[in-house]
Amino acid sequence: MALSSALIDLALRWIHVGGALIWIGHNYANFISRPHFVPFAGDGSGLDPTGHDFQARLAREHGTFRWASVVVWCTGLAMLARAGIVTEALSLSGAAAPIGLGFWIGTLMVANLWLVLWPHQKKVLGFVAAPFEERVRCSRVTFLSARVNTLLSIPLLGLMVGGAHGLLLN
């Protein structure tokens, strides 16, 4: 029984780390490839969702990273549950406070991605019909939202490492 439990813990950890590499890696790649805001300058026309242009834009959008955020959040919660420290982590109590704070930052990042960045990005990419001026405005919101998640990932990673490797509060 202990071996299967250890394998579950190992699998959760690897899935968590793999998802985090996809999610946070996408943010860092965007930060490096687009260090400054460049306003949306499309022609304002929507594209046929069945056409090649739509498929090319979808590939560039990297939709996988959005779902990676959900995988990371769920596996993080599962690891806390398996360790029996969900309540302590979420209430930022004792030795679970660092990882709990990391979990709350991660929750904020997931909410930012799904509730702010993605709805605006859908307009920029033309997945949702919007006037040209709205698409230009949404490009700025998308840029800033992605930057917020990139910056939040720095303390998040520090808290994850610190919580797992000795930053214990009693």
C-alpha positions, 0 to 999 in steps of 0.5 A, a space after each residue: 500500500 505504501 508503494 502505491 501511495 508513493 507512486 500517486 504522490 510522485 505522479 501528482 508532483 510530476 503532473 504538477 511540475 509539468 503543467 507549471 512548466 507549460 503554464 508559467 513557461 508560456 508566460 515567460 516566453 511571452 515576456 521575453 518575446 514581447 517585452 513591450 506592449 505593441 497595440 493590436 493593429 489587425 484589420 478589424 475583420 473577423 475570420 471564418 472559424 472553419 478556415 485556415 486563418 482561424 486554425 493558425 491563430 488558434 495554434 498561436 494562441 497556445 490554448 494548452 497553457 490555459 488548461 495547464 493552469 487548471 491541471 496545476 491548481 487541481 494537482 496542487 490541491 490534491 497534494 495538499 489533501 493527500 498531505 492532510 494540510 488543506 485547512 492549515 494551508 488555506 488558513 495560512 497556519 503554522 508550517 503550511 503557511 508558505 505553501 498555503 500562500 503559494 496556493 492563494 497566489 496560484 488561485 489568483 493567477 488561475 482566476 486572472 487567466 480565466 476571468 480576465 485574460 482569456 475573455 479579452 484575448 478571445 476578442 483580440 483573436 477574433 474568436 468573439 466578435 468585437 468592434 475594432 476599438 474594443 479589440 485594441 483595448 482588449 490587447 492592452 488588458 491581455 498584455 497587462 494581465 499576462 504580465 501580472 501572472 508572470 510577476 506573481 509566478 516569482 513569489 509563487 515559485 519561491 513559496 513552493 520551494 521554501 514550503 517544501 524545503 525548509 521554510 517552516 513556520 511554527 
